[in-house]
Structure formats: structure tokens, C-alpha cells
């Protein structure tokens, strides 16, 4: 997994820096310098787990978090971001998405996690922590259109994952943690229905088969997709409110050759989340 992160980080940072250099030209900045804007964005709501399955080691159990791990409720979710619109065509976005799901359940079947068996009938604490940070660049292609905007760009995402399984009596414990850097494509489009109401679509995503990218025999596949649609209302010149529906999904499958155990380093983790949030933006 570390080789995957290093490879994807190198690709992402290369294209990210190239895009900014190529697109944010001196003439762009000079001709649009007076259009610089800063916008703070915050949203809060709930998260529903549509599907979430995970497995540690080839001999391990494929765990269904909704039926085995208690992820059958709604969970609070939030995110914050800061957008710097350099001019009419170029925008930089910094985003933080906390994501921490803690559950507790009584096992209905044996679960094997990295060669450790959690027996049916025992109570287990599950922690799935997957917060991430992003820096994104967007290039606007319809800056002169007053009704519709369309922008494409790149994202570099840093994840800080911590996944634990702990028996209630404290005798059984497994922990898997990872810091990874993933590049992705980004798009955003907005349509102004009138002077106050607008619709917006936004997505960050990538599909990355590592063996195809670097020709190795290490069959690791990673996918992320963060796609949302929102309807918003311009309250005044500075403040906008919106209602947002978001799909957050992806995962990875493969074996980390540098893994030292316990277990054999094989991980399969696929998630499909749906969030409903309300948000506000404030333009400075």
C-alpha cells in the first residue's frame, strides 16, 4: 500500500503543479487580479451506510459492517473548506472531511481478523476512522457565461485511516492504520436558475490499477468517488445556504508487500456512503 501511495502521490503532484503552472498564467493574474475572492464553506448533516465490507488477510472473514459491525444507524457528518478564487478562471480549494464511525455490537458469528478469531456471542467495539484532507485546483471554462459555469481540475487527497476491533473484555485487539496520498480528477458545474436559486454538481474521483500504471506484479486496485448535487439559495451578497446530497464511496483491494504482520498484508475495503447535509458559504 505504501508503494501505491508513493506512486499515486508522484503522479498527482506532477499533474497538479503542471496544471497550475500552465493554467494560472501571468496574464490571467494581471488581467483579473481585482477579482480575487475568499470563501468559507461548512456543512453538517447525517451519513447512511449503504454498503461497507472489509477483510484483513486472505484467511480472514469478509466483514459486513452493516450486519456484523453495527453500522445500521445514521451517523453525524460534517466538512469544512476554504476556497480562494484567484481570478475568474482559477480557484484553489482546501478541504477537511472528518469521518469517524464508532459502533458496538454482539457478534452473531465468528470473525477472523488478521489470524485472530473473535467468537460468536462476544461483544466488540468497532472503530472506522477515515478522515481526509484535500487540496484542489479548478480551471473555469465558461467564465463569461452568467447562467452556467463549468470547471475541471485536479485534487490531491491525504487520508489518515485508523481501523480497530476490540473485544469488550479487552483480551482481543487488532488495529490497521495507514496514511495515503491519492490524486484524483475534479469537476464542478453550476447553473443559476434565477438571481437567488442555483443548482450545483461536484465530483472528485479516480480509478487506479497499480499493475497497469507501473507494470508490477502487485495487483492493487484503488478507487475513490466523492460526488454531490445541491440546490442553493443566495441569502445576500456574502451568505449562501444549500441542501446537499452526496455519494462517498470507493476502496482498495490488494496485498502490501512491505507488511510485517500479524496477517499476510492482504486488505479488501469497499464502502458506499450517502450523506444529506445542509451548508452555508460566506464570501469575504
N, C-alpha and C positions, 0 to 999 in steps of 0.2 A: 504493500500500500504506500510505503514511503517513496518508492521509485515512481509510482503513479503520480503522487503529489508533486514530486520534483519535476517530472516531465511536463505535466499539465501547467504547473506554475511557470516554467520557462516559456512554453508556448503562449500562455495567456499574457504574461508581462511583455513579451516581444511584440505581440499584436496590439496590445493596449497602448504601449508607448509609441508604436508606429502610427496608430490611428490618431492619437492626439497631436503628434508632430505634423502629420500630413494634413489633418483637417483644421486644426486651430492655427491657421497661418497668421503671419504678422498683419497682413492686410485685413483679415477678418477682425482681429482685435482692435486695430486702429479705427476701422470704419464703424464699429459697433460698441466701442468702449463705454459709451454713456448708457448702454442697455444692460449693464451688469445688475443682476438681482440675486438675492439670497432668500431661500425659502425653507422653513422648518415644517416637517410633516410628522404627525403622530397618529396612530390608530390603535384601537383596543376593541376586543370582542371575544369570541369563543372559537375553539377548534374542535372539530369532529374527526375521529379516526375512521376513514372509510375502509382501509386495509393496512395492516402493518405486520410483516413477518420477518423473522430474523433467525440466523443459525450460526453457531460458533463451532468449528471443526467439522470435518466430513462425517464423523461418527455422532455428531450432536443432533439434538432434536430441532426440527423446524418449529419454532415457537410462533404461534399466532397471538399477538399481543391483545387482540380484542377478546378472544375466548380464553386464553391461558394467562394473560397478564393484566386483566382488569382495565384495559383501555376502551371500555364500552360506555364511557360517560363523555360529557363535554368538558373541555379544559380551557382556562383563560389563556389568551394570547395577546401580544402587543408587538409593535415595531415602531422605530423612530428613524428618521432620516433627515439629512441636511443637503439641500441642492443649491449649487452655485451655478447660475446661468451666466456664463462668461460674456455672452452676447446673444443675438437672436438665433444663432445656429449651434452653439456649443455649450453643453451642460455637463458638469461633474456632480456625481451623487455619492454620498457616504451614507451607509445604512447599517443599522444593528437590529438583528432579529433574535431576541431571547426565545428559547424553546426548551422547556423542561417539563417532562411529564413523569410524575411520581404516582405509583399505584401500589396497592397491597391486595393480595388475594390468596385463597386457599386452593392449592393445586388439585385438579381432578385427575391428573395423570403424571407419571414420572417425566421429568425434564432433564436432559443431559446437556450440560453446557461446558465445553472445553474439558471433557473427560470427568466432569463432576456431576453426580446424579442428585437431583432434588426430588425426593419421593412424593408420590401422591399423598394427599392428606396433610402436607406440611404448609405452613404459611410463608410467603415470600414477599419481600419488598422489591419492586421493580423501579429502576430509575433509567429514564431515557432522556439524556441531556444532549441537545444538538443545536446550540446557539451558533449563529454565523454572522460574519461581518462582510460587507461588500463595498468596493469602490467601483463605480461605473462611469462610463463616458457615453454620451449620446450626441449624435450629429443630426440636426434638424434639416429635412429636405423640402419642407413646404413652409418656410418661414414667412413668405409673403401672402399666404392664404389665411384670411381672417377667420374662416369657419373650421378648417381642418388642419391638423398638424400630424406629421409622420416623421419619426426619428429612429435611427438604427445606431447601434454601438456595441460596446464590449463591457463585460463585467469580470472582475476578479473576486472570487468568494473565498473567505477563510472560515473553515469550520473548526469547532472546538468540542469534539464529541466525547461524552463520558456515558458509558452504559454499564450498569451494575445489577447484580442479582444477589440478594442477601436473605438468608433464612431468618425467620423471626427469632429463633433461639441463638443466632449469631455463629452457628457452627459451620455454615456453608456460605461461601462467598466467591464470586467471580466478578472481575472488572475488566472492561475493554475501553481504552481511550485512544484518541487519535487527533492530531492537528493536521489538517489538509488544506491545500490551496487548489482551487479549481477555476479555470477560466470558462466563460460562457458568452453566448451571444445575447444581445438585449434589443428589444424594440418597444416603442411606445407610440400610441396614436390617440388623438383626442379630436372629438367633434363637438363643436358648440351648437347646441340646439337653439338657443337664443342668447340674450345678453347675460342670463343668470345660470342656466342649466347646461350641463355638458355630460358627455359620455367619454370614458377613457378605457383603453385596453393597454396592458403592460405585461411583458413576459421576459424572463431570463431563463436560458436553458442550453443544455449541451448533451450530446451522446458521445461517449469516449471509449472505444475499444482499444485498449493499450497495445495489444499484439499487432494490430493493424497500423498503429501510429509509429511504433518503434521496431517492429519486426521480431520481437522477442517471443519466447515460448510461454511467457507468463500471461495466461488468459484472464485478465482482469477487465471487467466492463463497469463503467460508471455512468450514471445518468442523473441529471437534475432538471427540474422544470418548476418554475415559480410563475404562475400565470394568473392574472386578476382582471376583473372587469368592475367598473364603478360608475355610479351616477352621482354627480356633484352639483352643488349649488353655491354660487358666489354671493356670500353674505354682504361683503363690502369690498373696498379696493384692496384690503390686506388679508381678509379671512375667507376661507372656503371650507365648506363641510361636504362630506361624501359618505355614501354607503358602499361597502366593498365586498365582493365575493371572490375568494382566492382558492386556487388549487395549488398545493405544495406537495411535490412528490419526487420520487427518484430512488436512488440507492446504488449499491455496488455488489458485485459478486466476484470472488477470486481468492487466491492464496498469496499471502505475503511471504516471500522467500526469506525475509530477514526476521521473521517472528521467532521468539525464543521460548514460547510456551507459558503456561500449560496449553495443551491442544496442539493442533498442527498448522495453525495460521489461516485456515480457511474461514471466510466470513461471507455470509449472504444476508443482505439487509435491504428490504424493499418497503417503501412507505407511500401511502396515498392519504393525504390530509385535505380537509376542506375547512376554510375559515370564513366566518362572517364577522365583519368589523365595521365600526364607524370611525371616521377620521376627520382631522382638521389640518389645514395648512395655513401658515402665517407667512406672508411675504414682507420682507424688510425693505 
